[in-house]
Amino acid sequence: MRALMQIEVLNDPDTVARQAAAVIAAAARQAVVERGRFVVAVSGGKTPWLMLRALADDDMPWNNVYLVQVDERIAPAGHADRNFTHLSESLLSRVSLRPDQVHMMPVESADLEAAAMSYARALAGLSGSPAVLDLVHLGLGPDGHTASLVPGDPVLNVTQADVALTGPYQGRRRMTLTYPIINRARRILWLVTGSDKAEPLERLLKADPSIPAGRVRQTASLIMADRDAVAD
């Protein structure tokens, strides 16, 4: 398999999570030295929650770290479907961050379109206009989706906004970062684990535009995958 992006194959999801935490911590330290802050966008998923637990114990310049979300389900505060619920349990309960360092997507708003625009403005306030995030962490679904950029949804065609809303997917609408802001990121870190990811991972490595993940920029991208996710 050949691709512009780098890939590291590790034994299991636990090892992927620990190594990914180390990559993020190193990127954070470099960003703080170079630019004074580190703005990182995190996705959901079982392996990412393990990664965030490991990150809580890593050598992070926490005073200068700003957390934002890649995507979020439209669900009440504290709901098990919410990525922020698990982010809080995995990381925020273990490290001390100021309120201005944590930016959850405002999915409880009565006006979700306005909320998406407000979140985009917040990202610009953190990382410039247009917003350039230091690191975006992405996952890969069995159907080739990443973030909440899902097959067949009009959100795939959004080019004039950094944050947008999806239609229903697996029972929930979502708020998500779009291709423009993801593709402007200084670095993209993929976590891919499990045998059900083998086929979409092959397509991702070929930058196959027929899956949503294949339309993400490949340069400055690193995939950390377990052995089950890598086709023979």
N, C-alpha and C positions, 0 to 999 in steps of 0.2 A: 504494500500500500504506500503510495507516494502522495505527499501533500505539502503545501507551503507551511502548514502549521506543524508544530512539534507534537509528538505524542510520547508519553511515558507509560509503559505497561507495568502495573504493580500486581502483587499477588491477590489482594482482596480489598473489599470496600474500606475496612479499617485502615489499611495502609494508605489507600488513596486519600482518605480523609486527613490523616496525619501529615502526609507529604504536601497536600494542598494547603493546609494551614501554614506549613513552613514557607511555601511559596508566597502566600499572601503576606505573612509577617515580614519577609525580606523585601517585598515590593513596598510595604508600608514604610519601613525604615528608610528606604531609598527616596521615596516620595517626600517624606518629611524633611530630609536633608536638602533635597533639590527645590521643593516648592512650599514647604512649611506645613503641609497637610496631606492627608490621604483620604480620598473619597472612593469608597468601595460599594458596589451594588451587589447584593446577594440574592440568590434564588432559593427556592424551597427544595425539599426532598430528603429522604432518609440519610443518604451519605453526606449531604451538606450539613445536616444537623450535627452529625459526628464531627465534621470539619470545624464547625463553630465551637463545639465543646473543646476541641484541641486548641483552637485559636485563643480561647480564653486563658490558656496556660502558657501561651507562647510569648516571646519577647516582642511585644507590640508597643509602639509609642501612642498609647491609648489617648493621651490628652489632645492629640492632633488627628485622630481618626474620626471620620464621618461616615455613618452607615446609611445607605439608601436601599430601596427595594427594586429588584428587577421586575417583579410582578406580584399581584395579590388578587385573591378571590373576593368577590363582592359578598361579604358575610359579616355578621355582627362581631363586635369586639370580643376577643377571647375565644371565638369559635375554633374548633379543632381543624376546620378547613383553612383557616387563615395562616399564611406563612409567618405573619408577625407573631402569632401565638407561639410557634415553635422557635422562632428567632429569640423571643424573650426568654423562653425556657432554656435554650441551648447556650446563649451567650450573655444576654443582658442581665440575667440573674447572677452572673458570675463575674462581671466586670462593672466598674463604676464609670458611667458616661454621663455627661451633662445632657439636659434635654435638647440643646441645640445640636448635639452630635448625632442624634437618632431621628431619621426622617421616614416615618411610615407612610405608605400610600393612603390617602384620605378616602377609603372606600365606603365609609359610613355616611358620607355626605348625601344630602337630599338631591343635589345637583351634581351628578357624576361627571358630566362633560366639563363643567366649571372646575371641579376638583382635579381633573386630569391636567387642565391648563395651569392650575395653581401649583401642582406638583412639578410640572415642567419649569415654572418660574423659580421654584425653590432649588431645583437642580442647577439652574443657571446662576443663582445666587451663590451656590457652593463652588461651582467649578467653571465659571465663565460663560460667555455667550458667543457662540453656541457652547453648550455644556460639554466638557471633555472630562469624563470620569477616569480616574486612575486605573481602576480594575473593575471589570464586570465578570462576575461568576455566572456561568450558565450550566444548565443540565440539558439532557437529550431524552426526549420521549420515544417510546417504541414506534410512534407514528411520524417521527422526524420533527416534532415541534421542539421549540426552545423558548425560554421565557414563557409568555402566553401568546406567542406567535404560532397559531395553530393552523393546520391545513384547511384551506378553503375559506378562511375568515377574511373579511374586508380589511382587517387591521394589517394584513400583509402588504397592503398597497399604500399605507400611510407614509408619506414622505415629507410632510410639512409640519409635523408635530413630533416631539420627543416622547410624549406619553399619550396613550390612547386606550380606548375601551374595546373589548371584544364582544361578540355575541356569546350565547351560552355554549359552554364546553365542559363536558363531564359534569353537568348539572349546575354550573355557576358561570356567570359573566365574570370577567376579570379586567383589571387595570394593568397595563404593561408598558415597559419601555419598548420603543419601536426600533426598526433597523437603523435609522440615522444616528441616534445617540449611542446605540450599541457599537456601531461600526466606527464611531469617532473615538472610542475608548483607547487609552494608551496600551492597555493589555486586556486580553480576554482569556479567562481560565475556565475550561470545561471539565466537569466531573462526570464520568460515564461509567456506570457499573451495572453488571447483570447481563445474562445471556440474551435477554430480550432487546438489548441495545446493539447487538452485533451487526444486524443488517443496516439500521440507520447510521451506525458509526462508519461503516464502509462508505455509505453515500455521503456522509459529512466530509470524510477525508478526500473525496473526489469533488467537493464543492458542488454537489448535485443540486441545482436550483429547484428541482421538483419537490424537495422537502424544505420546510421553513428554515431549518438549521443550516442548510447548504447555502443560504443567501447571506450568512454572517461572514464578515471579513476574515480571511485566514491569516493574514500577516499579524505578527505579535500575538499569536494565539498558541496556547498550550492545552493539549488534552491530557488529562490524567485518567487512565482507564484501568479496570481490573482485568484479569485474564479472561474471565467469562465474557466480557464485552468485545473481545478481539477475535474476529473470525479467523479460523485456521487458513 
